Amino acid sequence: MPRLVRWLIRGALLCLVSALVLGVMRALWPGNAWLAGAWPVYLHLLVLGWLSQLVTGVAYWMFPRVERGVAPTDWRGWAVFVLLNTGLLLRVITEPTTVRGPWLPLAALLQFLAMALFAWSIWPRVRGR
């Protein structure tokens, strides 16, 4: 299994555990202001962090780019990993607070770019038999 795939799947599992811990904390302390504002963070960790990152990792694994019998390292895959997780981290830090500034739109932009780059990089790998 390529290193990129391992990192994407590990990142997905880390997001899953983080979302579940956040969900338990929200249930235990419903009056906490930060946790009350963390509902979108919980959803983003589950959907973009866990589900999308897991699908991305499995897609890179199931549809490898092979040129002359060698599967090269794909810079786009690593860029997807970095952009997605940077966007998630920015969202985790800024979304539950009232001081968002430009950081929340930047987080959304990074996540969008990650998924657009993923679609662009995986498109030529999907071939019929």
N, C-alpha and C positions, 0 to 999 in steps of 0.2 A: 504494500500500500504506500503510495507516494507521501512524502512529508506534508505537502500542502493539504492533502485529504485528512491526514491525522490531526493537523492543527485545526481545520474547519470543524471536524467532528468533536474534538476536545472542547473547542470554543462553544459549540452548540450545547454540549453537556454541562459546561460551566454556566451558561445562560439558563438552562433548565433548572439547575439546582438553585441558582440565584433567584429566579422567579418564584420557585416554590418556597424558599426561605422568606422572601418578601411577602408572599401571600399568607404565610403563617403569622408573620409579624403584624400584618394588617388585621388579621383576625384576633390576635391577642391584645392589641392596643388600638382599638378603633378610634379613640379620641386623639391620638397623636396627629398633629397638624402635618408633619412631613409625610408620614405614612398615608394619611388621607389623600394627599396630593400625588401619591405614588402609583395610583391605579393605571395611568397610561404607561408608566415605566414597566409595571408588571406585564401589561399586554405586549409591549414592544420586546421585552426580554423573551416572552414565550413565542411570539409570532416571528419577529425578525431575528432574534438571537438564537432561539432553539430551532424552530421549524425551518426557517429559510436557510440558516447556516448549515443545518443537517442535510437538507435537500441539495444545497450547493456542493457540499463535500461528497455526497453520494453521486451526484451528477458528474463531478470531475473524475471520480473513480470509475463510474460505469461507462463514460464516454471519453476515454483518454485520447489525447492528441498524439498521434504516432507518426513520426517522419523517419522513413528508412529504418524501421525496426527499433527506434529509440524514442522513448517518451520524454521530451524535453521539459524543463521547468518552465512553467507558464507565468510570466510576470503579471499577467492580468488576474490570475487566480489569487496571487499574493496581494495584489492591489484590492481585490474584492474583500479579502480577509481583513486587511488593515482599515479600509474605508468603512466597512460595516461595523467593526468593533469600535472604532473611534467614534462613529456616530452614536452607537449604543451607549458608550461611556459618557459622552457629552449629554445625552438624553437622561441618563441615570442621575447625573450631577445637577442638571438645570431644571428638568421638568417639575419636580415637586416644590421648587422654590418660587418665590414671587419675583426674583431678580433674574430674568431670563436674558434680556438684552439680545445680542445677535447669535447667541450660542444655540438656542433651540432651532431656529431656521437653518443654521449651519449643520446641526446634527441631522436634520431631515434631509438636507441636500447631500450629505455624505452617504446616508443610507440609500437614497435614490440612485446616486452615482454607482454605488456598489452593486445594486441589483441590475442597473442598466449595463454595466460593464460585464457582469455575469452573463446576461442574455447575449451580449455581443460575443463573448469568448466561447460560449457553449454552442452557439448556433451552427458553426461549420462542423462541429464534432458529431452532430446528430445526422446520421446517414441511414438510408435504407440498405437492405442486404442485396 
